Amino acid sequence: MPTENELFSAVDALLEEVAQDDLPTPEERKRLREAAGLSQEQIAKALKSRRETIGNWESGETEPRPPKRAAYARLLEGLAARFPTPAADAPAATPATLISEAFTDPAPDTASAPAPAVVPPSRPKAAASSTTGPATSSRRPGAKKAAAKTTTAADADPRFENGPLAVIDCEDGQVSAYCVGGLVLDVPAKTIPALVDWTLAEAKLGQARLHRNGRDADPILVLTTSALERFGLPVALSEKERHAGRLPSGHKVVKQIERAGLQMTQRGFGPWARLYRDPEGSRRRCVQLCILPWHALDVREWGRKDDPELLLTMHPGDLVQYLGLYAARVMTPRGSTATTGLELMTALRPPTRAEKNPATGEFERAYNEDALTQLYPVVPCEVPDEHPILKGQFARHHMRTPAEMLMEEPYDWCRPLTDEECANPYLVVVDINMSFAAAANGLTVGLNGPTHLTGNPAFDPALPGSWLVDLSHVDLSRVRVNGRTVDGSRLPSPFTPKGEIPEGPAWYATPTVAYAVELGFDVVPIEAYVRTQTGRYLDAWYKRLRDAYVETMADMGVTTDLQGQEFLEAMARRKQTDPTMALLETAIKATAKGAIGKLRQRSRGQVPYYEPYPALERVNWRPDIRAAVLANQRVGLHRKLMKTAAAADLYPVAIGTDAIVYPSPGPSPLDVLPYTPEGKPAPGTFRLGVSPGMVKHQGTQTVLWAEQQFEERGGVFNISNLIKTGQSDGEGE
C-alpha cells in the first residue's frame, strides 16, 4: 500500500500539471494575500523566492514557472477558500486588465515622426514562449500579444514587432528576454553564440531606419548579472580586462564565439560587444550586447549619480521599458549617450544613397549633398593640442594662444557684486533648457573641406569657418539696446569664454564675428579657413531631440502651455511624478550635450601625443562644427543678457555654461525676470518654459552665502554651479 508521502507526491504532480492554467488574475492574487494579512516577504520566504518576484506575479509583470507555480497555485487556492470574493465587490473584467500595451518603432523614413507612447511598467504581462528545433513557437496559456497604444498597425514594421531591444535575465535556470510592452520571451539558448543566432532567427528585434537612405538598427541585448552567470561570463572585469576594455582572447566564451563562426569587431568582447555573421544579400546579421554589470551604461548618463547601482537593481521589465522608450524617441542606444547622439546625426543625414546609373542600369553609391560624406584636410587652429598635424609646430607643453587656436567654449565667468546688488537678499539661478541643442537649430555649418583665405579677406557671415580677426577694439561699456543704454562693463565680453576683453588678434568661428558686426562694429579679418558647401546639417538632429525632450517632460506633467508659477511647481515635482521618465530626461540631455563634444573628440590617452587616434577616422570628426555651435550658444546668451539689461536694468553676477546667476529681491525667478505690464516676458529676454532655449529654475541661495564663499575661497570664483536646487543641463565638453 502506498504511503502518505507517496500519495501527496502524486497529488503534487497532478497539481503541477493543471496549475499552468488555473492561477487567479494578478489583481486577485494581491487581494488574497492582503486579505490573509501576509506580506510579499513571507510568501517569498515560503516559496524560496525573492520579494520582487512575488510583486511581479501580483502585477502581472511575470508568471510563476514550475515547480513554484504549483506551490503558488496551492497557496492561492487555500486562501481563496478562506477569503472568497464578495459578489458585490467582484471587479468587472475590462480590456485594461487583459491586454498589455506596447509601442512600435518610429515609422521608417520619417526623421521626426511623433514618438509612440509606452505603458508604465506595472501592467499585466503578455508573454510568449519560443523554442528552436522541431517544436514551434507558442504563446504561454492565457497570454495575449501586446497591442499598440497610439500607433496604427500600418506604423509597425513586422520585422521588428518585438521592439528595438530586449533585456536578457535568468531566474531559476530559465533565461527570459524582456521586450517592450511587457512581452517576455523564453530563450532556449545556453551559450552566447546560440543567443545571437536565436536573436537573428526568431526574436524579431531591431528598429527601422530613421531615413530612407539610412540603415536599420541592429538588435540590442542587455545582459543582466544573472544572465552573465548563466552564459559563463564574469560578473565583473578584472583590472587588466577593464584597462583593455575586453575579455582576453583565451576566454572560453570568446572561443565559443570563434568556433561558432561568429565575428567580432576589433574592440573585441567588451561592455558593448558587436557579434555578426556575413550579410545575407542586403540584410545585416548583427547583434549588439550591452553588458550591464560591466558598466556599459554609465550611471552619470543613464542613471542617477546618487544611486550608482540603480540600473543593476531595476527589474528587467522596467529597464527595457526605459531603454525602449529612449530608442523610440531618440534611437536605439549605440554605447554612451554621446556616441548615440553622434550616430543620430548620421542616421538622420546618411552620407550615401543608392542611385541608378542610366547608362548601365545598375545601382551605384552616390553622396548626399546635405550630409558629411568624407574626410577632409584639417585646419591647425581648429584641432586640439594632441593632433598629429601639430607635431613639430609647438613644444610639447606649449599653451597655444587665441591667435594660434580657435577657443570657442561656453561661458565660465563671475564678477564681484556691487553694493547695490548686495542689498538684494537672494541669488537666483536660471538654466537654459538644452542650450547646445537649441544653438544647433538653424545653424549653417560647412559640409566640405576648408578653403584658406589670405590677404585680409572680407568677412562673409554666410561662410562657416574660422576667422583670424582683432576684436579688441569693440567697446561694449556703453551700448544702446532697444533705445536704452546698457552698462556692458557689468556683462561678460561675448568674444571670450572667460568674459574678458580680447587682447589682440584671435581665431573666432563665424557666429562670433557675425555678432560683432550685428553690434555695429567694423571687422577686418587677417585670414580665414571657410567652407563653401554649406547646409543646416543639425536641424533634423535638433528636432528629433527636441521632440523627445518635450514629450518626456510632458509625461512628467511639464507641458509647453505651462507658464509662471504653474511651470515652476510642475518642474519641482516632475521627478517624483515618474522616476523612470526622470531618467529618460537625463539621458536625452546627455545625448545632446555629448554629441556636440564628440564632434571634436580628444585622444584621452589612447595613443601617444601627436599620433593618430581612432576618432580622427570619422567623417563627422568636425571641430569646426562644434566650435560653431558653442559660439552660437555663447553669443545667443549674450544677446539675451543685453536685452534683459535694457528691459530691467538687470545684470548677472556669474554664468556657468548655461546657468545665469541674478541678484534678486525674492527667491523665485518670477521675482527677478522682467515682464511687461500685461504680464508677458519682456521681448528678447529669458522666458520660463520647457522648450529648448527657454529657461527653468536651477536654484536659489542668499547673497550672504555668496559673500561667505568668496571669503572662504580667497576671492571671486564661479558660484553658478554651486547654486543648484534641481538638476542643470550641465552642457559642455
C-alpha positions in Angstrom: 0.0 0.0 0.0 1.4 3.5 -0.9 2.5 5.7 1.9 1.0 9.1 2.7 4.1 10.9 1.4 3.8 9.0 -1.9 0.2 9.9 -2.2 0.9 13.6 -1.5 3.7 13.5 -4.1 1.4 12.1 -6.7 -1.2 14.8 -5.9 1.5 17.5 -6.1 2.5 16.2 -9.5 -1.1 16.4 -10.7 -1.4 19.9 -9.3 1.8 20.9 -11.1 0.3 19.7 -14.4 -3.0 21.6 -14.0 -1.5 24.7 -12.4 -0.5 26.0 -15.8 -3.9 27.5 -16.4 -5.7 27.8 -13.0 -4.0 30.8 -11.5 -6.2 33.7 -10.5 -5.7 37.1 -12.1 -2.8 39.2 -10.8 -5.3 41.5 -9.0 -6.9 38.6 -7.3 -3.5 37.2 -6.2 -2.8 40.5 -4.4 -6.3 40.7 -2.9 -5.9 37.2 -1.5 -2.5 37.9 0.1 -3.7 41.1 1.7 -6.9 39.5 2.9 -4.8 36.9 4.7 -2.6 39.6 6.2 0.5 38.2 4.6 3.4 40.2 3.2 5.2 39.6 0.0 8.3 38.8 2.0 6.5 36.0 3.9 5.3 34.3 0.6 8.8 34.7 -0.9 10.4 33.0 2.0 7.9 30.1 1.9 8.5 29.6 -1.9 12.3 30.1 -1.7 12.0 33.1 -4.0 12.5 36.9 -3.9 10.1 39.5 -2.7 10.4 41.3 -6.1 9.4 38.1 -7.8 6.2 37.9 -5.8 5.5 41.5 -6.6 5.9 40.8 -10.3 3.5 37.9 -10.1 0.9 40.2 -8.5 1.4 42.9 -11.0 1.4 40.5 -14.0 4.9 41.5 -14.9 6.0 37.8 -14.9 4.3 34.5 -14.4 5.5 31.7 -12.0 7.1 28.7 -13.5 7.2 25.0 -12.3 7.8 23.8 -9.7 7.0 27.1 -7.8 3.9 27.6 -10.0 2.1 24.6 -8.4 3.0 25.6 -4.9 1.8 29.1 -5.5 -1.4 27.8 -7.0 -2.0 25.6 -3.9 -1.4 28.6 -1.7 -3.9 30.8 -3.7 -6.5 28.0 -3.8 -6.3 27.7 0.0 -6.6 31.5 0.5 -9.5 31.7 -1.9 -11.4 29.1 0.1 -10.9 31.1 3.3 -11.3 34.6 1.8 -13.9 34.4 -1.1 -14.5 37.5 -3.2 -17.8 39.2 -2.1 -20.2 39.2 -5.1 -20.8 42.9 -4.8 -17.1 43.6 -4.8 -16.2 41.5 -7.8 -14.4 43.7 -10.3 -15.8 43.7 -13.8 -13.4 42.4 -16.5 -12.0 45.2 -18.6 -9.7 45.3 -21.6 -7.1 47.1 -19.4 -6.8 44.0 -17.2 -6.3 41.7 -20.1 -4.2 43.5 -22.7 -0.7 44.7 -22.2 0.1 47.6 -24.4 3.3 48.1 -26.4 4.8 50.8 -28.6 6.1 50.4 -32.1 9.2 51.8 -33.7 9.0 55.2 -35.4 7.7 54.9 -39.0 10.5 54.2 -41.5 11.8 57.2 -43.5 10.4 59.7 -41.1 13.0 61.6 -39.2 10.7 63.4 -36.8 7.6 61.3 -36.5 5.7 61.6 -33.3 7.2 59.2 -30.8 4.8 56.5 -29.6 3.8 56.2 -26.0 4.7 53.4 -23.6 2.6 51.9 -20.8 4.1 52.2 -17.3 6.0 49.1 -16.2 3.3 47.9 -13.8 0.9 46.1 -16.2 -0.5 42.6 -17.0 2.2 40.8 -19.0 1.9 39.5 -22.5 4.2 36.5 -22.5 5.4 34.3 -25.3 7.4 31.1 -25.4 9.8 30.5 -28.1 11.9 27.4 -28.8 14.2 26.2 -31.5 14.4 22.8 -33.2 11.4 20.7 -34.0 9.0 22.5 -31.7 7.1 25.5 -32.9 6.8 28.8 -31.1 3.7 29.2 -28.9 2.2 31.6 -26.5 2.0 30.8 -22.8 -1.5 29.9 -21.9 -3.8 32.9 -21.5 -1.3 35.4 -22.8 -2.1 38.0 -25.4 0.1 39.8 -27.8 1.0 43.3 -26.7 -1.1 45.9 -28.5 0.0 49.3 -29.8 -1.2 52.3 -27.8 -1.0 55.3 -30.1 0.1 53.9 -33.4 -1.8 52.1 -36.1 -0.9 48.7 -37.4 0.5 50.3 -40.5 3.1 52.0 -38.4 4.6 48.7 -37.1 7.4 47.0 -39.0 6.7 43.3 -38.9 10.4 42.6 -39.0 10.8 44.3 -35.6 7.4 43.6 -34.0 9.0 42.9 -30.6 10.8 46.2 -30.4 14.3 47.5 -30.7 15.9 45.7 -27.8 15.5 43.2 -25.0 16.8 42.7 -21.5 18.1 39.2 -21.0 17.7 37.8 -17.5 17.8 34.4 -15.8 15.7 33.2 -12.9 15.5 29.6 -11.6 17.6 28.5 -14.6 15.2 29.9 -17.2 16.6 32.6 -19.5 14.0 35.2 -20.5 14.0 38.1 -22.9 12.1 41.1 -21.6 10.8 43.1 -24.5 9.0 46.4 -24.8 5.3 46.5 -23.9 5.5 43.8 -21.3 6.3 41.0 -23.7 8.5 38.2 -22.2 10.1 35.5 -24.5 11.5 32.3 -23.3 15.1 32.0 -24.5 16.3 28.4 -25.3 19.9 29.4 -25.8 22.6 28.0 -23.5 25.6 29.9 -25.0 26.3 33.3 -26.3 26.6 32.1 -29.9 23.2 30.4 -29.6 21.7 33.6 -28.1 22.9 35.6 -31.1 21.5 33.1 -33.6 18.2 32.9 -31.7 18.0 36.7 -31.8 18.7 36.8 -35.6 16.3 34.0 -36.4 13.4 34.4 -34.0 13.4 37.4 -31.7 12.2 39.9 -34.2 14.2 42.7 -32.6 15.5 45.8 -34.2 14.5 49.3 -35.3 13.6 50.6 -38.7 15.8 53.2 -40.3 15.2 56.9 -39.4 15.9 58.0 -43.0 15.1 56.2 -46.3 18.8 56.2 -47.2 20.0 55.0 -43.8 20.1 51.6 -42.3 18.0 49.6 -39.8 19.3 49.5 -36.3 20.8 46.2 -35.1 19.0 44.5 -32.2 20.4 45.2 -28.7 20.5 42.6 -25.9 21.1 44.0 -22.5 22.6 41.3 -20.2 21.9 41.4 -16.5 24.1 39.9 -13.8 22.1 36.6 -13.7 22.4 36.3 -17.5 26.2 36.7 -17.3 26.4 33.9 -14.8 24.1 31.7 -16.9 26.3 32.2 -20.0 29.6 31.7 -18.3 30.7 35.3 -18.3 32.3 37.1 -15.3 30.0 39.5 -13.4 32.9 41.9 -13.3 36.0 42.5 -15.4 39.4 42.3 -13.8 41.6 45.4 -13.6 43.6 44.2 -16.6 40.4 43.5 -18.6 38.9 46.8 -17.7 42.1 48.5 -18.9 42.0 46.6 -22.2 38.2 47.1 -22.5 37.5 43.4 -23.3 37.8 39.8 -22.3 41.1 38.1 -23.3 41.2 36.1 -26.5 41.6 32.9 -24.5 38.4 33.2 -22.5 36.0 30.3 -23.0 33.2 32.4 -24.3 35.4 34.1 -26.8 36.5 30.7 -28.0 32.8 29.6 -28.3 32.2 32.6 -30.5 35.1 31.8 -32.7 34.1 28.1 -33.0 30.5 29.1 -34.0 31.8 31.2 -36.9 30.7 34.5 -35.4 32.8 37.5 -36.0 33.6 40.4 -33.6 34.8 43.9 -34.3 38.4 44.9 -33.4 37.1 46.2 -30.0 36.5 42.5 -29.0 34.2 41.3 -26.3 33.8 44.2 -24.0 30.9 46.1 -22.4 29.5 46.8 -25.8 30.2 43.8 -28.0 29.1 43.5 -31.6 28.7 40.0 -32.9 27.8 39.3 -36.5 27.7 36.9 -39.4 28.3 37.8 -43.1 25.2 39.6 -44.5 22.6 37.7 -46.5 22.2 39.8 -49.5 21.4 43.3 -48.2 20.3 42.0 -44.8 22.7 42.6 -42.0 23.1 39.8 -39.4 24.5 41.7 -36.4 23.6 41.7 -32.7 25.0 44.1 -30.1 25.4 43.0 -26.5 25.1 45.7 -23.8 26.7 44.2 -20.7 25.1 46.0 -17.8 27.4 44.8 -14.9 30.5 45.9 -16.9 29.2 49.5 -16.8 28.1 49.6 -20.4 25.5 52.2 -19.4 27.3 55.0 -17.5 25.2 55.8 -14.4 26.0 59.5 -14.9 24.3 59.5 -18.2 21.7 56.7 -18.0 21.0 56.6 -14.2 21.4 58.7 -11.2 24.7 59.9 -9.7 23.3 59.4 -6.2 22.4 55.8 -6.9 25.2 54.0 -8.8 23.5 50.6 -8.5 20.2 51.8 -9.9 20.4 50.2 -13.3 21.7 46.9 -11.9 18.8 46.7 -9.4 16.0 47.7 -11.8 13.6 44.9 -12.7 14.3 43.8 -16.3 10.7 44.8 -17.3 11.3 48.3 -16.0 14.7 48.6 -17.6 13.5 47.5 -21.0 10.6 50.0 -20.9 13.1 52.8 -20.1 15.6 51.9 -22.8 12.9 51.0 -25.3 11.3 54.4 -24.9 14.7 56.1 -25.4 15.0 54.1 -28.6 11.5 55.1 -29.7 12.0 58.8 -29.1 15.8 59.1 -29.9 17.2 55.9 -31.4 18.5 52.5 -30.3 21.4 53.1 -28.0 24.8 52.6 -29.5 27.1 52.9 -26.5 27.4 56.1 -24.4 24.8 58.8 -24.8 27.5 60.9 -26.6 28.1 58.1 -29.1 24.4 57.6 -29.6 23.9 61.3 -30.2 26.7 61.3 -32.8 25.2 58.3 -34.5 21.8 60.0 -34.6 23.3 62.8 -36.7 24.4 60.1 -39.3 21.1 58.2 -39.0 19.2 61.4 -39.9 21.7 62.6 -42.5 23.1 59.4 -44.2 26.3 60.1 -46.2 25.3 58.0 -49.2 22.4 56.7 -51.2 21.8 54.2 -53.9 21.4 55.8 -57.3 20.7 54.1 -60.6 23.2 54.7 -63.4 21.2 55.5 -66.5 23.9 54.1 -68.8 24.3 50.7 -67.1 21.0 50.4 -65.3 23.0 49.4 -62.2 22.6 51.0 -58.8 25.7 52.8 -57.6 26.7 54.7 -54.4 26.1 58.4 -54.6 26.8 61.1 -51.9 24.0 63.1 -50.3 24.6 66.8 -50.5 23.2 67.6 -47.1 25.5 65.2 -45.2 29.1 64.9 -44.1 30.4 62.4 -46.6 34.2 62.1 -46.4 37.4 63.1 -44.5 38.9 66.4 -45.4 42.2 68.1 -44.5 42.1 69.6 -41.0 42.9 73.2 -40.0 45.8 73.7 -37.5 43.9 76.3 -35.5 40.8 74.1 -35.1 42.4 70.9 -33.8 43.2 70.0 -30.2 46.7 70.1 -28.9 47.5 66.4 -29.4 46.5 66.3 -33.0 49.2 64.8 -35.4 49.2 67.9 -37.6 50.7 69.9 -34.8 53.7 67.7 -34.4 56.9 69.8 -34.7 55.0 73.1 -34.7 54.9 73.6 -30.9 56.8 72.4 -27.9 55.0 69.5 -26.1 53.7 71.7 -23.2 53.2 74.9 -25.2 50.0 76.7 -24.3 48.6 77.9 -27.6 47.3 81.4 -27.6 44.0 82.6 -29.1 46.0 83.7 -32.2 47.1 80.1 -32.6 44.0 78.2 -31.6 40.2 78.5 -32.0 38.9 78.8 -28.4 35.2 78.8 -28.8 33.9 77.5 -25.5 30.8 78.2 -23.3 30.9 80.9 -20.6 32.8 80.4 -17.3 32.5 83.9 -15.8 32.0 85.6 -12.5 32.4 89.1 -11.1 32.1 90.8 -7.6 28.7 92.0 -6.6 28.2 95.8 -6.4 27.0 97.4 -3.2 23.6 97.9 -4.8 23.4 94.2 -5.8 24.4 93.2 -2.2 21.2 94.9 -1.0 19.2 92.0 -2.6 18.8 89.1 -0.2 18.9 86.3 -2.8 20.8 85.0 -5.8 18.6 83.2 -8.3 19.9 80.9 -11.0 18.1 80.2 -14.2 19.2 77.5 -16.5 18.7 77.3 -20.3 17.0 74.1 -21.4 19.2 72.0 -23.8 21.2 75.1 -24.7 23.6 73.4 -27.1 20.9 71.6 -29.0 18.9 74.9 -29.2 22.1 76.6 -30.5 22.4 74.0 -33.3 18.9 74.7 -34.6 19.0 76.6 -37.8 22.8 76.9 -37.7 24.5 76.9 -41.1 27.7 74.7 -41.0 30.3 73.6 -43.5 29.9 70.3 -45.3 33.1 70.2 -47.3 36.8 70.8 -46.8 38.4 74.2 -45.8 39.3 77.0 -48.2 42.2 79.1 -47.0 41.6 82.9 -47.5 44.5 85.3 -47.0 45.3 88.9 -47.6 42.6 90.5 -45.4 39.6 88.8 -46.9 36.2 90.4 -46.5 34.0 88.9 -43.8 31.1 86.9 -45.1 28.6 85.7 -42.5 27.3 83.1 -44.9 30.6 81.2 -44.9 31.0 78.9 -41.9 34.6 78.5 -40.7 37.3 80.2 -38.6 38.4 83.8 -38.9 41.6 85.4 -37.6 40.4 88.9 -36.6 41.2 91.6 -34.0 38.1 92.4 -31.9 39.9 94.1 -29.0 38.6 97.5 -30.2 35.0 96.5 -29.6 33.8 98.7 -26.7 30.6 97.4 -25.1 30.8 99.6 -22.0 28.0 101.8 -23.2 25.8 100.2 -25.8 22.3 101.2 -26.9 19.8 98.3 -27.0 16.2 98.9 -27.8 16.7 102.6 -27.3 18.2 102.2 -23.8 21.9 102.4 -22.7 23.3 99.2 -21.3 26.4 99.1 -19.0 28.4 96.5 -20.8 31.1 96.6 -18.2 28.8 94.6 -15.9 28.4 91.9 -18.6 31.0 89.4 -19.9 32.6 90.0 -23.3 30.8 87.9 -25.9 34.1 87.1 -27.5 35.9 85.0 -24.9 34.7 82.1 -22.6 36.1 83.9 -19.5 34.3 87.1 -20.4 37.5 89.0 -20.8 38.1 91.7 -23.4 40.3 90.2 -26.3 43.9 91.5 -26.2 44.6 91.3 -29.9 44.0 89.1 -33.0 42.3 85.7 -32.3 40.6 82.9 -34.1 36.8 83.0 -34.0 34.0 81.0 -35.5 31.7 82.7 -37.9 28.8 83.3 -35.4 31.1 85.2 -33.1 32.4 87.5 -35.8 28.9 88.0 -37.2 27.7 89.1 -33.7 30.4 91.8 -33.6 29.0 93.1 -36.9 25.5 92.9 -35.5 26.6 95.1 -32.7 27.7 97.7 -35.2 31.5 97.3 -35.2 33.8 97.0 -38.1 35.7 93.7 -38.5 38.8 93.3 -40.7 39.9 89.6 -40.9 43.5 88.8 -41.4 42.9 85.4 -42.8 40.3 82.6 -42.7 39.5 79.0 -43.3 36.0 78.7 -44.6 33.7 76.0 -46.1 32.0 76.8 -49.3 29.5 74.0 -49.3 27.0 74.7 -46.5 23.8 73.4 -45.0 21.7 73.2 -41.8 23.1 69.7 -41.1 22.0 69.6 -37.4 18.3 70.7 -37.9 16.8 67.2 -38.1 19.0 66.1 -35.2 17.8 69.1 -33.1 14.1 68.4 -33.9 14.4 64.8 -33.0 15.9 65.6 -29.6 13.6 68.5 -29.1 10.5 66.3 -29.6 11.9 63.6 -27.4 12.7 66.1 -24.6 9.3 67.9 -24.8 7.3 64.7 -24.9 9.2 63.2 -22.0 8.7 66.4 -19.9 5.0 66.3 -20.8 4.9 62.7 -19.4 6.0 64.2 -16.1 3.4 66.9 -16.2 5.5 69.7 -17.6 3.8 70.8 -20.7 4.5 73.6 -23.2 1.4 75.5 -22.1 2.5 76.0 -18.5 3.8 79.4 -17.5 4.9 81.2 -14.4 4.3 79.6 -11.1 2.5 76.6 -12.6 5.6 75.8 -14.6 7.9 76.2 -11.6 5.7 73.9 -9.5 5.5 71.3 -12.2 9.2 71.3 -12.7 9.8 70.9 -8.9 7.6 67.8 -8.7 8.4 66.2 -12.0 10.9 63.6 -10.8 8.5 62.3 -8.1 5.7 62.1 -10.7 7.6 59.5 -12.8 11.2 58.5 -11.8 11.7 56.5 -15.0 10.8 59.5 -17.1 13.3 61.5 -15.0 16.0 59.0 -16.1 14.9 59.5 -19.7 15.1 63.3 -19.3 18.7 62.9 -18.1 19.6 60.6 -20.9 18.2 62.8 -23.6 20.0 65.9 -22.3 23.3 63.9 -22.1 22.8 62.8 -25.7 22.5 66.3 -26.9 25.4 67.6 -24.8 27.8 64.7 -25.5 27.2 64.6 -29.3 28.4 68.2 -29.7 31.5 67.5 -27.6 32.2 64.3 -29.7 32.5 66.4 -32.9 36.0 67.2 -31.5 36.7 64.1 -29.5 40.1 64.1 -28.0 42.6 61.3 -27.6 42.2 60.9 -23.9 45.5 59.0 -23.7 44.5 56.3 -26.2 47.8 56.8 -28.2 51.0 58.8 -27.7 50.8 62.5 -28.2 50.8 63.6 -31.9 49.8 60.0 -33.0 46.6 59.4 -34.9 43.7 58.1 -32.8 40.5 56.3 -33.9 38.1 59.3 -33.7 40.1 61.1 -36.4 38.9 58.5 -38.9 35.2 59.6 -38.6 33.8 61.8 -41.3 31.9 63.6 -38.5 35.0 64.4 -36.5 34.5 68.1 -37.3 35.9 70.5 -34.6 34.7 73.5 -36.7 31.1 72.4 -36.4 31.5 72.0 -32.6 33.1 75.5 -32.4 30.2 77.0 -34.4 27.6 75.5 -32.1 29.4 76.7 -28.9 30.0 80.1 -30.4 26.3 80.4 -31.4 25.3 79.4 -27.9 27.5 81.9 -26.2 26.6 84.9 -28.4 23.0 84.0 -28.2 23.2 84.0 -24.5 24.9 87.4 -24.6 22.2 88.8 -26.8 19.6 87.9 -24.2 21.8 89.3 -21.4 21.9 92.6 -23.3 18.1 92.7 -23.8 17.4 91.8 -20.2 19.7 94.6 -19.0 17.9 97.0 -21.3 14.5 95.9 -20.2 15.0 95.9 -16.4 18.5 97.2 -15.6 19.3 93.7 -14.6 22.8 92.2 -14.8 24.2 88.8 -14.0 27.0 88.2 -11.5 28.0 84.7 -12.8 27.5 82.4 -15.7 28.5 78.7 -15.9 27.8 77.3 -19.4 24.1 77.9 -19.5 23.3 78.8 -15.8 22.9 82.5 -15.2 23.0 84.0 -11.6 21.0 87.2 -10.9 20.7 89.2 -7.7 17.0 89.1 -6.7 14.7 90.6 -4.1 12.9 87.2 -3.8 13.8 83.5 -4.1 11.9 82.8 -7.3 12.7 83.5 -11.0 9.4 85.3 -11.0 10.9 87.8 -8.6 13.7 88.8 -11.0 12.9 88.1 -14.7 11.4 91.1 -16.5 7.8 91.1 -17.6 5.7 93.6 -19.5 2.7 95.4 -17.8 0.5 92.8 -19.5 2.3 90.1 -17.6 4.2 88.6 -20.5 8.0 88.1 -20.6 9.8 91.2 -21.9 10.7 90.7 -25.6 14.1 89.1 -26.2 14.7 88.3 -22.6 14.8 85.0 -20.7 11.5 83.2 -20.7 10.4 80.4 -18.3 9.2 77.3 -20.2 10.0 73.8 -21.1 11.1 74.1 -24.7 14.8 74.1 -25.6 16.2 77.6 -25.4 13.8 78.7 -22.7 14.8 78.7 -19.0 14.0 76.9 -15.8 14.9 77.4 -12.2 18.2 75.8 -11.2 18.4 77.0 -7.6 18.5 79.9 -5.1 21.0 81.0 -2.5 21.4 84.0 -0.3 23.8 86.9 -1.0 25.3 86.3 2.4 26.1 82.8 1.4 27.9 84.0 -1.7 29.9 86.5 0.3 31.0 83.7 2.7 32.0 81.6 -0.2 34.2 84.4 -1.6 35.8 85.0 1.7 36.5 81.3 2.4 38.0 80.8 -1.0 40.0 83.9 -1.1 38.4 85.8 -4.0 35.8 85.7 -6.6 35.1 82.4 -8.3 32.2 81.0 -10.3 29.4 80.3 -8.0 26.8 79.4 -10.7 27.1 75.7 -10.5 27.2 75.6 -6.7 23.7 77.0 -6.5 21.7 74.0 -7.6 18.3 73.2 -6.1 17.4 71.0 -9.1 19.5 69.5 -11.9 21.0 71.6 -14.6 21.7 70.6 -18.1 25.4 70.8 -17.3 26.2 71.1 -21.0 29.8 71.4 -22.1 32.5 69.0 -23.1 
